[in-house]
Amino acid sequence: MTNENESLLGTDPNNKDTDHDNIVDLEEVSNILNPIDTDSDGVIDALESNILDKDDDGLVDQIDVDDNDPCVPDISSKCKIEFTQIVNPNGDNINDILKLEFLKNYPSNKVSIFSKSGKVVFSEENYGYNKKYFKGYGKSSFLNKKLPAGVYFYIIEFHDKNGKLIEKSGYFYLIY
């Protein structure tokens, strides 16, 4: 069972650097007359990781796994979504589907795919769940028809941890 005080500086005997700033707790808290402030911003290092959020992702640096990346642990509008821009559904298990790994953290999502002319050829809510993936076949007016090779455009919609709607768009190549 975790002690609720373990997150406070110097209270976890098993962790010598509770705020993960590479300065051991004993050194930070024992120098009362001259507390450590490595970035000279007026906030001592012992407190800084408990109040600062360098990447502005809503998590203080002390509990943020990557306090320089606003996309970890939660995607915000500042994030760039990266994935393979080629879908090649040939059965070799390499790029056979449009795989959007990050959506596993956002079950309430919608992926829409458009042809060059702007027609919706595929649309799926809760994309990635129950094997709901784009595999080169259309939905909506192109129901279960194999789509021709070419460039397709997508819009991905999901809500961030605060309920704000995030929309991402881009393109990919469908090849056979």
C-alpha positions, 0 to 999 in steps of 0.5 A: 500500500502506498503512503499518501506522503510518498509524493512529498519531497524527502518522505519516501525512504526508498527514493533518494530523489523524490522530485526526480530532478537529479538532486538528492532530497537530503541535499535539497532540504538540508541547505536551509540558508541557501536552498538549491534553485538550479534555474535561478527562477526564484522557486527552489528545486524542492518545490518546483517539480510539484508546481511546474508543468514545463510542457503545459500538458496539465500534469506537474513535472513531478508526476509527468513521465515526459515533462518536455513532451505535451503529448505524454501522457495525454494528447493535446492540440499541440501534438503531432500525430505520427503514423505510417502514411501507407496502407497496403492491405496485401495480407503480409501484416505490414501496413495492412490497416490504417493503424492509429495506436494513440487512439487506444487511449481515446475510445470515444473517437471517430475516423473519417476517410475521404477520396480526392474528390472529398467524398466520405469513403469510410467512417468509423466511431470507436476506431481500433476497438473490436477490430474496427480498422480501415483495411482498404474497403469502403463504408457508407456509400462505398460499403464493402467495396475495395477502394482504388489505390491512391491518396486519401485524406482523413479527419480524426476526432477525439476528446482530450482528458478535459473533454475538449474536442481535438481534430487532426487531419492528414493524408495517406497512400493506399497501395496494392 
